């Protein structure tokens, strides 16, 4: 009769788009080798640091960021059997101001589909908060946004679906759009 309001609503939007990510893209020439290379690192890959919004990100204004990919899924975060993706901000880039800052960012993850010649885009519609205590965003518990389950591994690995192409090539990406801090001004009513 009515809807079940106790069910958690997904804040993820999945779309296909033609243009590639603008913050960071990782093109892999052999996914099988990529997968094997992660066995010694907790089955995850951490990209080089890239810059975003003034912050350094691992994985876009300028913050240092990094993209983290679990090619077999992050089993610690309910991602087994799925490609899992996260972003991590370099904590040192949060310390440039005193007191340490918080960064708010919109995150979009991408997986290229050659068959469609488009990017599967997964965006959480909620702006995410990064700070010294929360440098990684993706899943990891309540409010994680489900990005621990980007795409099932068997769907991704089947060349007929277009995510793996030309002998094992694939492409992942992320856009990190940093919201500029709000400038507050204290005021008082005008006195006449």
N, C-alpha and C positions, 0 to 999 in steps of 0.2 A: 504494500500500500504506500508507505513512505520510504524515503531513502534512509540508509543507515548512516547517521551522522557521526557514529563513533569510528567509522573507517577513516583512516588517514588519507587525506587528499594529496595526490601527487602534485608537486610544484614544477615538474619537468615538462617541457614542451619539446616534442620531436618533430623536426621538419627536414626537408631536403632543400638545399640552396646551391646555386651555381658557383658563387665566388668562394675562394679558399679563405682559411682563417687569416686574420691580419696580425695576430700577436706571435704565433709560433706554429710551425709545421714540421713534422718528423716524417721523412720519407724513408721507408725501409725497403731494401733490395731483396732480402730473403727472410721472410717471417719465421721460418723454421729455425734458422740460425739465431735470429733475434730472441726467439722463445728459449732456446737452449742457453743463450748467454745470460739469462736472468736466474738460472738455477743456483748460482753462488751468491745471489743478492736478494734472498727472501722472495724469489720469483717476481721481482719488480724491476722496472727500468726507470732510472731518473735521468731526465734530459739535462743538457747543459743549462746554465742559468741564462735567462733572457730578461729583457727589461720591458716594463709596462707601467704607465702612469707615474713615473718617477720612482717606482719600487723595483727592486731586483727580485725576479721570480725565477724559481726553478721550473723548467718545463717548456710583463707587458707594460700615460704619464710615467715616471721611471721608477719602478720598483723591481727588484730582482726576483724572478719567479722560476719555477721548475715544473715541468709536466711529469707526472708519474704514471706509468702504465703497468698494469699487471696483465700480461698476455693470456694467462690461464685463469684470471680472476683472483680477487683478494678474498681468500677463504676466511680470514679473520673478520671480514666485514660483510658476510652473506653474499659474496660475489663469486663463489665457486661455479665454474662452468660458463662464466661471462668474461668479456673483456672489462676490466675495471680501470677507471681513469680519475686522477686527482690533480690538484695544483697545490704547490707549496710556495710560500713567500719566504725569502731569506730574512731571518729574524734581525740581522744587523741593519737591514734597510728600514726597519721599524724604529730603530734607535737614533735616527738622525736628529730628531727633535726631542726636547725635554719638556714634559714627560714623554715617555715612549708613546708612539702614535698607534691609532687604529686605522685600518684601511678597509674601505667598503668597496666591493667590486662585483660586477656582473660576470658570470663565467659561462662560456659556451664551449662544449667539447665537439670535436669533428672526427668523423671517420669517412674517408673518401670511398665512393662507390663508382668504379670505372664503368660498369654496365649502364648506370644511369647518367654518368658523367656529372655527378653532383655529390655534395657532401651531406651525409647524415649529420644533422646538427642537433645536439641535445643541450637545451638551455634550462637552467633553473630560474624561474621567474622571480625568485627572492634574491635580493642583494645579499652577498655574504660578507661577514665581518672577519677580518684577520687581525690578530694582535700577537703579542709576545707569547701568550698561552695557546693560541689557536693559529698556528702557521700553515697547517694543511687543511684544505677543504676538499670534500668529495663525499664520502659516506661517513663511516665511523660513528654509527649510533644514530640516535633520534635526530631528526632534522637533517640527515645527511643527504637527502635529495635523490637517493637511488642511483648515483653515478658509479656505484660499485657494480651495477648491472647495465653497462652500456649496450652490449649486444651479445647474444649467446655465442660461445666459442664455435659450436658446430655450424651455425649460420654464417659466422665470419669466415671460417676456414673453407667453406664450400665455394670453389671458384665460380660456380654457376650463379652465385648471388652477387658477385662483382666486387667484393671487398678485398679479396686476394686475386691478383692478376699477374700475367706475364711472368710465370715462374716463381711466384712467392712475394711479389711486390705489394706494398700497401702503404697507406698514409694516414697518420693521426694528426690532430691539431687542437689548438685551444685559442680562444680569444679571452683576454682578461681586460675588462673595461673598468678602470678605476674611477669611482665617483670622487670628484673634488671635494675637499673638506668645506663645510659650511662656515662662512664667516658670520659671527654673531656681533651685534652691536647693541649695547645697553642704551636705552633711551628713556627719557622722561617726557611726560606730556608738556607741550608748549605752554608757557605761562604768558598771558597777555595782561 
